[in-house]
Amino acid sequence: MFLLTSLLSDVECCVPTGKTVMLVLQGSRWLLQGHDVQVVSTDYISRAASRMIAGQLGMALSADPTPPPTPGSVILHLYDFTNREADVQQAVTDLLARVKDGQLHVLLDEALFGGSDVSGQRLTTLVARLAESVPGLHLWAAGVLHTDIPPSLRPEPLTVPLRCAPSVLREVQKAVDRYGGVHNYSDSGVPAPGDGLRVIRLSHHGNAHTGRWPAECRQCGKEIAAELRRLGVGSGGNSLPNSPAPLSYCDVFIITRSSELQDDIEDDAGRVTSRASGVVRGLRDEGLPVCVLGEQDLRHNWARCERDLHDVAVAATDRVTVTDWCWVQGLERRVVVMLPGRHKEDDEGGNDEAIDVDDRLYAVSRCSTQLIMVDVPTVTTATSTAT
Ligand SMILES: [Zn+2]
């Protein structure tokens, strides 16, 4: 029996609103009440968000001018439910060892329960085991598919946007309007300070551009770099109105949808065996420091990607992050560049309309201030012109 189990429902039934922020606020409340907070990441999709939550909770505690005499601690747990079945039992063991006075306080972000995904099924098992074993389980989860909610959790859809400018919300709204499974935004009742900035549009089109998608294109990388320079990124300045802090490289996400995105792949001797994606090379041509989080990088160098995910989550290193959208769920940046693309599985029946909805709900929604969208010419055949 739960004392309290709440769930902040998700993009499948809810628009992107700032659910991770709510987890941080709830975690802060528990800490100040003296409870230890267990931040649990069960696979790579929740890594960055979980690391960010743990980092922000730690900072919130140290910044409190009047901390309680015995505040709680933040414990970050990292598992790989996708590849290691034994991690489920390990997580149960680790978390039950943290029960104090019959209570356990757990935060789960990007918690994709159940479904056909093995990681989601194992996550459902974890929550069921905790519910059976801990009478005083306080568990908040966000980023949950509405179709597979464990029965012990109570859905609380959030529809009030907490962070995006109206101009960005309108781009997300285009997905909401087309996708019947998403709750619409509610009026926050508080007028926005302004409409936000005009969306900047670039185009992956013209003689110098190569490849079917912008992630493959060196010229796109150069043109994105020029646009970021124009905004003042990395110069110690900032051309964004109503946003006085200088724009750093780490304020920028370049988000795509690609199974092929990668940095240079090296062998054990340090020789490059496969060059970085075109957009990455174009950005570096223009002198921008870049961090790449792609599926190929994860496959070839998981340890480096774990470090980079941590760096990105807490903005520890001043670099522009180029990433597939699935690695940065729960995070946001002041500047987001959206590059259309395709995953491998999309070629086996991917629907352009559904992909555009995903791009807006998962990638565009990472932006708080300045959105840059790269348009791609429509093609009528599936042939690729990649070079
Ligand atoms: Zn291009």
Residues whose N, C-alpha, C, O or C-beta is under 5 A from the ligand:
A	BS01	ZN	S203 H204 H205 H209 T210 P214 C217 Q219 C220
